[in-house]
Amino acid sequence: MSTYPQHVHDRNYGCRLTESILKGYRAVTFENEKIRVTVLADKGTDVCEFLYKPQDTDFLWRSSLGLRERGSYHPMAPVPGGDFFDYYEGGWQEMFPWGGLASTHRGVNTGLHGEVALAPWDYQIDTNTPEEVAVTFSIRTRRAPFLLKKTLTIRRNQAALYIRETATNESGQEIEIVWGHHPAYGWPFLDETCVVNLPPCEIKITAPLDSTSRLAPNQETAWPKAKLLDGGTVDLSKIAAPSSRSQDLAFLHGFKEGWYALRNPSRGVGVGFAWDAKVFSYLWFWQLYGGGPDYPWWGREYVAALEPVTSMATRFSDAIENGTAFQFAGKSSVTTEMTVWAFEATGPVRRVTTSGVEL
């Protein structure tokens, strides 16, 4: 029997890792037989690609702006909430140590979705073998006294991305934060046949986002039905078509377990997300179905984002006022884990865990 030479460096089999420069940003691509995941180390560790290879399906939304060449764009004027929208290519961002629209808190403008999403992170390769690839990304925030580290891991023949993350408050005082993950899903994966599966939970709607919002404000109902502004109800588990011309934000809470599945039955493929609901107690459900007039959307985007977050806040100050801000003790750390799966199914999902997707 012949023995073939197998090189573990620059390999084209099993788990592999590629470091590259993507439009001027340092990028790290994780790949195995099932998935390809690209992370922008120089831009907030944005996950700009989560591709399920057997069906050539990238779940993540790509905005009309796309990823701009680094350094080639200079905003024409300062934006009070920061430059997040001007550089928003879609994909999956991390919100830390503040989330939601900008507020002023403890002497700092918290910006839109906090400090780390536009910043470069350091990284180191922990494991790089055909069986497993693991990379740890880290950042020390400048406007708040935090160290954030997260390790991303893939394993051979698994359509899963594993994340283990630790945040440390390096100051001696308690600090209120909003911490979350902002994965946004889009076309061609996302269409009006898509369905969201969730464990039992409650829907909280606080206020309309803009003139195209369809959901009635100041309501709390059981998932998946919500009241409409013009009367009647809508099933939020069913993704609306772009012709809905609407934009809404719903806060989902009361989970015993943190998980969701967003699946496209017509394509037979979906994405499943499992997280620690004790840390991320809320799931923000941003529904941009061709709505959002004027800046920054101009009514041209089609997005569904399902975002595990510690708190409930359209803007950061909301979390302070409603008492849901995460109280981060001084000289302490919080460690949490999450897993994201690509899967094939045409029927409902019963559960998503770190071990897989249960149909």
Sequence and secondary structure as in RCSB ss.txt:
>XXXX:A:sequence
MSTYPQHVHDRNYGCRLTESILKGYRAVTFENEKIRVTVLADKGTDVCEFLYKPQDTDFLWRSSLGLRERGSYHP
MAPVPGGDFFDYYEGGWQEMFPWGGLASTHRGVNTGLHGEVALAPWDYQIDTNTPEEVAVTFSIRTRRAPFLLKK
TLTIRRNQAALYIRETATNESGQEIEIVWGHHPAYGWPFLDETCVVNLPPCEIKITAPLDSTSRLAPNQETAWPK
AKLLDGGTVDLSKIAAPSSRSQDLAFLHGFKEGWYALRNPSRGVGVGFAWDAKVFSYLWFWQLYGGGPDYPWWGR
EYVAALEPVTSMATRFSDAIENGTAFQFAGKSSVTTEMTVWAFEATGPVRRVTTSGVEL
>XXXX:A:secstr
       STT SSSSEEEEEEETTEEEEEEE SSEEEEEETTTTTEEEEEEEGGGTEE B B SS    TTS   
SS  TT STGGG  BSEEEEBS  SB  EETTEE TTTBSSTTS  EEEEEEESSSEEEEEEEEE SSS EEEEE
EEEEETT  EEEEEEEEEE SSS EEE  EEEEEEETTT  TT EEE  S EEEE S SSTT  B SSEEEETTE
EEBTTSSEEETTB   GGG EEEEEEEE  SSEEEEEEETTTTEEEEEEE TTT  EEEEEEEEB   STTTTT 
 EEEEEEEESS  SBHHHHHHHT SEEE TTEEEEEEEEEEEEE SS   EEETTEEE 
